[in-house]
Amino acid sequence: MSLPIPSPDPAGIRRRRALVLSLVAGALVIALIVIATVIWTSRDADAEPGAVTVTATIDGTPAEVEPAAPTDAQAAALADLGAPGYLALHPFSADAASVSAVSGELVLELTLPAEVPPGAVVTFARYAPEIDAWEPAPTTLATDAVTVTTRALVQGGSASGGGGGGIRSASLSAPTMAGGLWTAVIGGIDSAVQGVEGALSDAGAAVISIADGVGDWWADASADWSADFALGSQWVMRASRELYGTAADVPECAPDADGAVPWITDTVISDNAMIAGLGLEGGNAAVLLCAGPDPADPALLQVRAANRAYGFSVVFPAGLEPRTAGLDALDISTSALIDAGYAVIASGGDLLVNPGRFILPTQTYSVTVDEAAVRASQAQTGTARVIEYALPTFPQALLSGVLGVALAELDPEDFFGGALGVFFLARDCDFAQWEAGTPWPELLGAVSTCLETLDSDALQKAAEEVARGAASGEGVAEEVADAAAEAASGEAADRAAAFVSGGAEKARKVIAKLGWLTWFSIAQTATDYIADAGTEEISDLPAWFVNATLAAEPTARWEDVEGMWCGITYPSCTPIVLGTTVTEWGTSTITFEAELGECFAGIGADDPGSGANIVYCPAGAPTPAEVPGAEPGMPPTDDNVDFDRVFIYQGYGTAAWFREEDVAAVRG
């Protein structure tokens, strides 16, 4: 079953039944009970009447609830939940003194004049003064898409430290229950949020829009409201920003001209233009690809992919280990740090979204591969495949969306903690049960239950373990080249230490941010994925790929120059060793420069001292004209194309050198 995609027309939201949000806290929870029913008055004669209610009880006993004016800090925090656009109810508080009970089961209910449509998420939230942030309350939505139930652990009027009953310890809290500040937030894709906003307006509510750069925005909004109003009749509409994960530039590679990568004759880049939902007219593909020689080393093939959708898994064919691979947005230090965090939390398991092998939304992923690895892989697999970007499973899409938004929206230091949080969600939640056809209420309930598992203490402990590994180099050097890891380990240690130094408060702030990012990104990711997965063909195909046709493997290589070489006219022998070697006078370095016809040219440099040209020609290869002879117009002394030979020269007077084992045959 596929979820319907919400219509951009607000009238597309059904209004036959009302939405009810319920907040139920566990036993021995400070009392907060309210029953306050408000029938909104239509603002014009044509407005459709609708019931909007806010209720609260403690152990079934009604308590009073009333609007509360937020401070500037509280208002600013509510205006910056990190979402593209959302609705927020005017904050309110409850009067615990209105009931005799001081603890019990807390239930808050909000009834809206329309169902929660697919693509919209809704949750209560409470302001946590300890971290100056609003935290979403754990929420479930009934299968009828009407009743939403949220649980929060509040005990003795202060933050609970335990987190019993499966409720996360970084949950809702306030100095006193009566002083606790609450709101309800409705977010998701634009069309769904706008539909709910239309239903509220039709029911007579005042919905005031705010945008970035507005100073005292709450005061500005309040000035447009009446001073005497019923709770539920006044809302703020956070102006929409750019949607998550919808923008990525076409990647650029070095020109892939003939011979640009000497061992490749052709590359084939898929565009999937014929697959509905993925690659459509005009190259409107989710993954944009390019391939060409690596600018830093033309002997390597570079493939770059930019992602304009949810995440795609990066798959290499059997036997192919890339030289380098990863997101361009993560430097070596951060990438090593995140990889180490994944390893710590996964403990050998599969967390569905390995950041080292996943291209996240809006990000560019670059890969380099060498000739030997590609040839070995193609010999093993019998295919020309170099890399593919496979359509993810629904759980992978959701998790990659959250991780991608965390990378884009969190501060660099906080992204470390946010990534760990995503890995905990993947480890501790049963993502495998979620499918594209999961009913929207069930999906929202599963997401909220999953968010309950996030624990600031566990996050802090994992961060400390990764920080110790980064400081010592353990678990980091294995993820990147030894030299790069060694150079980056100090930076990685600093990043981890900066997060750890913030303590539990820092971890809880990141969890609060990650909670909102999870809610809103999943709404968009789920909608995008369902639209793509609507065609059966897609699940049977790799979404995008790059194939490479290889040139015939050469019979000789530059590396074959190593060995002992001896002269004929000048009977002496000398070893040639590639790379840098220590000599009695200093060092000698021999490096490859270029191909000369069927021969290979290199440079030998001495330190201290000068150097010489070195040309290696395998048997049968004609001597290049670039090699000077014994004197102008003459060939090199002793040259014989029937044998392997080397020419070492700075100018004229060149002679051929032969392999030690061939000298007797050359002499005849």
C-alpha positions in Angstrom: 0.0 0.0 0.0 1.3 3.5 -0.8 0.6 6.6 1.2 -1.3 9.3 -0.7 0.7 12.4 -1.5 -0.9 15.5 0.1 -2.5 17.9 -2.4 -0.9 21.4 -2.4 -4.5 22.7 -2.3 -5.4 23.3 1.4 -8.9 22.2 0.5 -7.5 18.7 0.0 -7.4 18.2 3.7 -10.4 16.4 5.0 -12.5 17.9 7.7 -14.9 15.2 8.6 -13.2 14.5 11.9 -11.1 16.4 14.3 -7.5 15.9 15.3 -6.9 15.2 19.0 -3.4 15.5 20.5 -3.0 13.8 23.8 -0.2 14.0 26.3 0.0 11.3 28.9 2.8 11.2 31.4 3.7 8.1 33.5 2.7 7.4 37.0 4.0 9.6 39.9 4.2 12.6 37.6 3.5 16.1 38.7 -0.1 16.9 38.2 -1.0 19.0 35.3 -4.6 18.6 34.3 -6.7 20.9 32.2 -10.1 20.7 30.7 -10.6 23.9 28.7 -12.9 23.6 25.7 -12.8 26.5 23.2 -15.1 26.9 20.2 -13.4 29.2 17.8 -15.4 32.1 16.5 -15.2 32.4 12.7 -13.6 35.7 11.6 -16.1 36.1 8.8 -19.6 34.8 7.9 -18.3 32.4 5.3 -15.7 30.7 7.6 -16.4 27.1 8.4 -17.1 26.6 12.1 -14.9 24.1 13.8 -14.2 22.9 17.3 -10.8 23.6 18.8 -10.3 22.3 22.3 -7.4 22.3 24.7 -7.8 19.9 27.7 -5.7 18.6 30.5 -6.3 16.3 33.5 -4.4 14.7 36.3 -5.8 11.3 37.2 -9.0 12.4 35.5 -9.4 15.6 37.5 -9.7 18.8 35.4 -7.1 21.5 35.7 -7.0 25.0 34.3 -4.8 25.9 31.4 -4.2 29.4 30.1 -2.1 31.2 27.6 1.3 32.4 28.8 3.5 35.2 27.4 6.9 33.7 26.5 10.1 35.5 27.3 12.3 36.7 24.4 14.5 33.7 24.8 11.6 31.3 24.8 10.0 33.0 21.8 13.3 33.0 19.9 13.8 29.3 20.6 10.3 28.5 19.3 11.1 30.5 16.1 14.2 28.4 15.4 13.3 24.7 15.6 15.4 24.1 12.4 12.4 23.2 10.2 11.6 24.6 6.8 8.2 25.8 8.0 5.7 25.0 10.8 2.8 26.1 12.9 3.2 26.7 16.6 0.4 27.2 19.1 0.6 30.2 21.4 2.5 28.9 24.5 0.5 28.0 27.5 0.9 26.8 31.1 -1.3 24.8 33.5 -2.4 25.7 37.0 -1.5 22.7 39.1 -3.0 24.5 42.1 -6.5 24.1 40.5 -6.5 20.4 41.6 -5.7 18.8 44.9 -3.4 16.1 43.4 0.3 16.9 43.2 1.2 13.9 41.1 -0.4 11.4 38.7 -1.0 10.8 35.1 -0.8 14.0 33.0 -3.0 14.2 29.9 -3.1 17.1 27.5 -5.4 17.2 24.5 -5.6 19.5 21.6 -8.4 19.1 19.0 -8.0 20.6 15.6 -10.6 21.1 12.9 -9.0 18.6 10.4 -7.2 15.3 10.4 -3.4 15.1 10.3 -2.7 14.5 6.6 0.2 12.4 5.3 3.2 14.6 5.1 2.4 16.5 8.3 3.8 15.8 11.8 2.4 17.1 15.0 3.6 17.0 18.6 3.4 18.7 21.9 6.6 20.4 23.1 7.8 21.7 26.4 10.3 24.4 27.1 13.3 23.1 29.0 15.0 26.1 30.8 18.0 24.0 31.7 19.1 24.1 28.0 17.0 27.1 26.8 15.3 24.9 24.2 11.9 23.4 23.3 11.9 19.6 23.3 9.4 17.5 21.4 7.3 15.2 23.6 7.2 11.5 22.7 4.1 11.2 20.5 1.9 8.5 19.0 -0.9 9.1 16.4 -3.9 6.8 16.5 -4.6 4.7 13.4 -7.6 6.9 12.6 -5.2 9.9 12.2 -7.2 11.8 14.9 -5.7 11.1 18.3 -2.1 11.9 19.1 -0.7 10.7 22.5 2.5 12.1 24.0 4.3 11.0 27.1 6.8 13.0 29.2 8.4 12.2 32.5 8.2 15.1 34.9 8.7 14.4 38.6 8.6 16.7 41.6 8.5 19.7 39.3 12.1 19.2 38.1 14.0 17.3 35.5 13.9 13.6 36.1 17.3 12.0 36.1 16.3 8.4 35.7 14.2 8.0 32.6 12.3 4.9 33.9 9.6 3.1 32.0 11.4 3.5 28.7 11.1 7.3 28.6 14.3 9.0 27.7 16.2 10.9 30.4 16.6 13.9 28.2 12.9 14.4 28.3 10.7 17.3 29.4 11.3 19.2 32.5 10.6 22.5 34.3 11.3 24.0 37.8 7.6 23.7 38.7 4.7 22.1 36.9 2.7 25.3 37.1 5.6 27.2 35.6 6.1 24.7 32.7 5.6 26.2 29.3 4.0 24.1 26.6 3.1 24.5 22.9 2.0 22.3 20.0 3.9 22.2 16.8 2.7 21.1 13.3 5.3 20.7 10.6 6.1 18.7 7.5 6.0 19.3 3.8 4.7 22.7 2.7 1.5 21.5 1.2 0.4 19.6 4.3 1.3 22.4 6.7 -0.4 25.0 4.5 -3.5 22.7 4.4 -3.6 22.6 8.2 -3.1 26.4 8.3 -6.0 26.8 6.0 -8.2 24.6 8.2 -7.3 26.7 11.3 -8.0 29.9 9.5 -11.4 28.6 8.2 -12.2 27.7 11.8 -11.6 31.2 12.9 -8.2 31.0 14.3 -5.7 33.9 14.0 -2.6 32.6 12.2 0.3 35.2 12.1 3.3 34.6 9.8 6.9 35.3 10.9 10.1 35.1 9.0 13.9 35.2 9.4 15.3 38.5 10.5 12.2 39.6 12.5 13.4 41.1 15.8 10.8 40.9 18.5 8.6 38.7 16.4 6.4 37.4 19.2 5.5 41.0 20.2 4.8 41.8 16.6 2.5 38.8 16.2 0.8 39.5 19.5 0.0 43.1 18.4 -2.2 41.6 15.7 -4.1 39.4 18.1 -6.8 40.4 20.5 -5.7 40.9 24.1 -8.5 38.6 25.3 -8.4 35.3 23.5 -9.2 31.7 24.1 -6.3 29.2 24.1 -6.1 27.5 20.7 -7.3 30.5 18.7 -3.9 32.0 18.1 -1.1 30.5 16.2 2.2 31.5 14.6 3.1 30.3 11.1 6.9 30.1 10.7 7.7 31.2 7.2 9.1 28.4 5.0 12.7 28.3 4.3 14.4 26.1 1.6 13.3 22.5 1.9 15.6 19.9 3.2 17.7 18.0 0.7 16.5 19.5 -2.6 19.5 21.4 -3.9 22.8 20.2 -5.3 25.0 21.6 -8.1 26.1 19.4 -11.0 29.5 18.1 -10.0 32.6 18.9 -12.0 35.3 16.6 -13.1 38.5 17.0 -15.2 37.7 16.5 -18.9 37.3 12.8 -19.8 39.0 13.1 -23.2 40.5 10.1 -25.0 43.5 8.9 -23.1 42.8 11.3 -20.1 43.0 8.2 -17.9 45.5 6.1 -19.8 44.0 2.7 -18.9 40.4 3.6 -19.8 39.0 3.9 -23.3 35.5 4.8 -22.4 33.2 5.5 -19.4 29.4 5.1 -19.4 27.4 7.2 -16.9 23.8 6.2 -16.4 21.1 8.9 -16.4 18.0 6.6 -16.0 16.0 9.0 -18.1 13.4 6.4 -18.7 12.7 5.5 -15.1 9.6 7.3 -13.8 10.1 9.0 -10.5 13.9 9.1 -10.6 15.5 10.4 -13.8 13.1 12.5 -15.8 13.1 14.9 -18.8 16.1 17.2 -19.1 18.3 15.3 -16.7 16.2 15.9 -13.7 18.0 13.1 -11.9 18.3 12.7 -8.2 22.0 11.7 -8.5 24.1 13.8 -10.8 27.4 12.2 -12.0 30.7 13.0 -13.7 33.8 11.0 -14.3 37.4 11.9 -15.4 41.0 11.8 -14.3 41.8 12.7 -10.8 43.3 16.3 -10.9 45.9 15.3 -8.3 46.9 12.1 -10.1 45.8 11.5 -13.7 46.6 7.9 -13.4 43.5 7.5 -11.2 39.8 7.6 -12.2 37.7 10.0 -10.3 33.9 9.7 -10.0 31.8 12.5 -8.3 28.1 12.2 -7.5 25.9 15.0 -6.2 22.6 14.0 -4.6 19.4 15.9 -4.9 17.2 13.5 -3.1 17.3 11.3 0.0 20.4 9.2 0.6 21.7 6.5 -1.7 24.0 3.7 -0.7 27.3 3.7 -2.5 28.1 0.2 -3.8 31.4 -1.0 -5.2 31.7 -4.3 -7.2 33.3 -7.2 -5.6 37.1 -6.9 -5.2 37.2 -3.1 -5.8 38.6 -1.1 -2.9 38.8 2.6 -3.7 41.8 4.7 -3.1 39.7 7.4 -1.6 35.9 7.7 -1.0 33.7 10.0 1.0 31.6 13.2 1.3 33.3 16.3 0.1 31.7 18.2 3.0 33.7 16.2 5.6 37.4 16.8 5.9 39.6 13.8 6.7 39.5 14.6 10.4 35.7 14.8 10.7 35.2 11.8 8.4 37.5 9.7 10.6 35.8 10.9 13.7 32.3 10.0 12.4 33.5 6.6 11.1 35.0 5.9 14.6 31.7 6.9 16.2 29.8 4.5 13.8 32.2 1.7 14.8 31.8 2.3 18.5 28.0 2.3 18.4 27.6 -0.4 15.8 29.9 -2.8 17.6 30.3 -4.9 14.5 26.7 -4.6 13.4 25.0 -2.9 10.5 23.3 0.4 11.3 21.8 0.7 7.7 23.5 4.0 7.0 27.3 3.8 7.1 28.5 7.4 6.4 31.5 6.2 4.6 29.4 4.4 2.0 26.4 6.7 1.7 25.8 9.8 -0.3 23.6 12.1 1.9 21.0 14.6 0.7 22.4 17.7 -1.0 26.0 16.4 -0.6 28.7 15.5 -3.1 30.5 12.1 -2.8 33.9 11.7 -4.5 35.7 8.5 -5.3 39.1 7.6 -6.8 40.1 4.2 -8.0 43.3 2.8 -9.5 44.0 0.6 -12.5 45.0 -2.5 -10.6 41.9 -2.5 -8.4 39.5 -2.0 -11.3 41.2 -4.7 -13.5 41.1 -7.2 -10.6 37.4 -6.4 -9.9 36.4 -6.7 -13.5 38.2 -10.0 -13.8 36.3 -11.2 -10.8 32.9 -10.0 -11.6 32.9 -10.1 -15.4 31.3 -6.6 -15.6 32.5 -3.1 -16.4 30.9 -1.7 -13.3 33.0 0.7 -11.2 30.4 2.1 -8.8 26.7 2.3 -8.4 24.3 4.3 -6.2 21.5 2.0 -5.3 17.9 3.0 -4.4 17.9 2.7 -0.6 15.4 0.8 1.4 12.7 2.9 3.2 14.5 2.7 6.6 17.8 3.7 4.9 16.1 6.6 3.2 14.6 7.9 6.5 17.9 7.6 8.4 20.0 9.1 5.6 17.6 12.0 5.5 18.0 12.7 9.2 21.8 12.4 9.0 21.9 14.6 5.9 19.8 17.3 7.6 22.0 17.1 10.7 25.1 17.7 8.6 23.4 20.7 6.9 21.7 22.3 9.9 23.9 21.6 13.0 27.0 23.4 13.9 30.2 21.5 12.9 30.9 20.7 16.6 27.3 19.6 17.2 27.3 17.4 14.0 29.6 15.0 15.8 27.0 14.5 18.6 24.1 14.5 16.1 25.7 11.8 14.0 26.1 9.6 17.1 22.5 10.2 17.9 21.4 9.0 14.4 23.6 5.9 14.9 21.9 5.3 18.3 18.5 5.6 16.6 19.5 3.1 13.9 20.8 0.7 16.6 18.1 0.9 19.1 15.0 1.1 16.9 13.4 -1.6 14.8 13.7 0.3 11.5 13.2 -2.9 9.5 9.5 -2.9 10.3 8.9 0.4 8.5 7.9 0.3 4.8 6.8 2.8 2.2 3.2 1.6 2.7 3.2 2.0 6.5 0.1 4.0 7.5 1.0 7.6 8.3 -0.3 7.4 12.0 1.7 4.2 12.6 4.9 5.7 11.1 4.6 8.9 13.2 4.1 6.7 16.3 7.1 4.6 15.5 9.3 7.7 14.9 8.3 9.2 18.3 8.8 5.9 20.1 12.2 5.8 18.5 13.1 9.3 19.7 12.3 8.2 23.2 15.3 5.9 23.1 17.8 8.8 22.8 19.6 9.2 26.1 22.0 12.0 26.9 24.1 9.9 29.2 24.6 7.2 26.5 25.4 9.8 23.9 27.9 11.4 26.2 29.6 8.1 27.1 29.9 7.2 23.4 31.4 10.6 22.6 33.9 10.1 25.4 34.9 6.7 24.0 35.4 8.1 20.5 37.3 11.0 21.9 39.7 8.7 23.7 40.2 6.8 20.4 40.7 10.0 18.4 43.3 11.3 20.9 45.2 8.0 20.8 44.7 7.4 17.1 42.9 4.1 17.7 40.0 3.4 15.4 40.9 6.4 13.3 44.1 5.5 11.5 42.3 2.4 10.0 39.7 4.6 8.3 42.0 6.7 6.2 45.5 6.6 4.8 48.1 6.3 7.5 49.7 9.6 6.8 46.5 11.5 6.5 45.1 9.9 9.7 48.3 10.8 11.6 48.1 14.4 10.5 44.3 14.6 11.2 44.2 12.8 14.5 44.9 15.9 16.5 42.0 17.8 14.8 39.7 14.8 15.3 40.6 14.6 19.0 39.9 18.4 19.3 36.4 18.0 17.7 35.5 15.1 20.0 36.9 16.8 23.1 35.0 20.0 22.4 31.7 18.1 22.4 32.6 16.0 25.4 33.6 19.1 27.4 30.0 20.4 27.1 28.8 17.5 29.3 25.3 16.2 29.7 23.8 19.7 29.0 25.5 19.8 25.6 24.3 16.2 24.8 20.8 17.1 25.8 20.8 20.2 23.6 21.9 18.2 20.6 19.2 15.6 21.3 16.6 18.3 21.3 17.8 19.7 18.0 18.1 16.2 16.5 14.5 15.5 17.7 13.1 18.4 15.6 15.3 17.6 12.6 14.2 14.0 12.8 10.5 14.9 12.9 10.6 17.3 10.0 13.1 15.5 7.7 11.2 12.2 8.0 8.0 13.9 6.8 9.8 15.2 3.6 11.9 12.0 3.1 8.9 9.7 3.4 6.9 11.7 0.9 9.7 11.9 -1.6 10.5 8.2 -1.3 6.9 7.1 -1.7 6.5 9.1 -4.9 9.7 7.4 -6.3 8.8 3.9 -5.1 5.4 4.1 -6.8 6.7 2.3 -9.8 7.7 -1.4 -9.5 10.6 -1.2 -12.0 12.7 1.0 -9.7 13.2 -1.6 -7.0 14.8 -3.9 -9.5 17.4 -1.5 -10.9 20.5 0.2 -9.6 19.5 3.8 -9.5 22.8 5.2 -11.0 26.1 3.7 -12.0 29.4 4.3 -13.8 30.9 1.7 -16.1 34.5 1.8 -17.5 35.8 0.1 -20.6 39.5 -0.7 -20.0 42.3 -0.4 -22.5 44.3 -3.6 -23.3 46.6 -4.3 -20.5 50.1 -3.4 -21.4 52.8 -6.1 -21.5 55.3 -3.8 -19.9 55.1 -1.3 -17.0 57.3 1.4 -15.6 57.7 -0.7 -12.5 59.6 -3.3 -14.5 62.6 -0.9 -14.6 63.6 -2.1 -11.2 66.6 -4.4 -11.2 70.4 -4.6 -11.9 71.5 -3.0 -15.2 74.9 -3.3 -16.9 76.8 -1.6 -19.7 78.6 -3.2 -22.7 81.1 -0.6 -23.8 81.3 0.7 -20.3 81.3 -2.6 -18.3 79.9 -1.7 -15.0 76.5 -2.4 -13.3 74.1 -0.3 -11.3 70.9 -1.1 -9.4 67.7 0.9 -10.1 65.2 1.1 -7.2 62.0 3.1 -7.5 61.1 5.7 -4.9 63.7 7.1 -2.5 66.7 5.2 -1.3 69.5 6.1 1.1 73.0 6.2 -0.5 76.4 6.8 1.0 76.2 10.5 -0.1 72.6 11.2 0.7 69.4 10.1 -1.0 68.4 9.1 -4.5 64.8 9.4 -5.8 63.5 7.8 -9.0 60.0 8.7 -10.2 57.8 8.1 -13.3 57.2 11.1 -15.6 55.5 10.0 -18.8 55.2 7.4 -21.6 57.4 7.8 -24.7 55.8 5.7 -27.4 56.2 2.2 -26.1 58.9 3.2 -23.6 58.7 4.9 -20.1 60.4 8.0 -19.0 61.4 8.9 -15.4 63.7 11.2 -13.4 66.4 10.2 -11.1 67.2 13.0 -8.6 70.1 12.9 -6.1 70.2 14.9 -2.8 72.7 16.4 -2.6 73.7 16.5 -6.2 71.9 16.8 -9.6 70.0 14.1 -11.4 69.5 12.4 -14.8 66.8 11.3 -17.2 65.9 7.6 -17.1 64.2 5.9 -20.1 63.2 2.3 -19.9 62.3 0.4 -23.2 61.1 -3.2 -23.1 62.4 -5.6 -25.7 60.9 -4.8 -29.2 60.1 -1.2 -28.4 61.8 1.3 -30.7 64.1 3.8 -29.0 62.3 7.2 -28.7 63.7 10.0 -30.7 63.8 12.0 -27.5 66.7 9.9 -26.3 70.0 11.6 -27.4 72.6 9.4 -29.1 76.3 9.0 -28.6 76.7 12.2 -30.5 74.4 14.4 -32.7 72.8 12.3 -35.5 74.0 9.0 -34.0 72.0 6.4 -32.0 72.9 5.6 -28.4 76.0 3.4 -28.0 75.3 -0.4 -27.9 71.5 0.1 -28.5 69.8 -3.2 -29.3 65.9 -3.4 -29.6 65.9 -7.2 -29.1 66.5 -6.7 -25.4 65.1 -4.7 -22.5 67.3 -1.7 -22.0 67.7 1.5 -20.0 69.1 4.9 -21.0 70.5 7.2 -18.3 71.6 10.5 -19.6 71.9 14.3 -19.1 72.9 15.0 -22.7 74.7 13.4 -25.6 77.1 10.5 -25.0 74.2 8.1 -24.1 74.8 4.4 -24.0 72.3 1.5 -23.5 72.3 -0.6 -20.3 70.9 -4.1 -20.3 69.6 -6.4 -17.6 72.4 -8.3 -15.9 71.1 -11.6 -17.0 71.0 -10.5 -20.7 74.6 -9.1 -20.9 76.1 -12.4 -22.2 73.4 -12.7 -24.9 73.9 -9.0 -26.0 77.6 -9.5 -26.3 76.9 -12.6 -28.5 
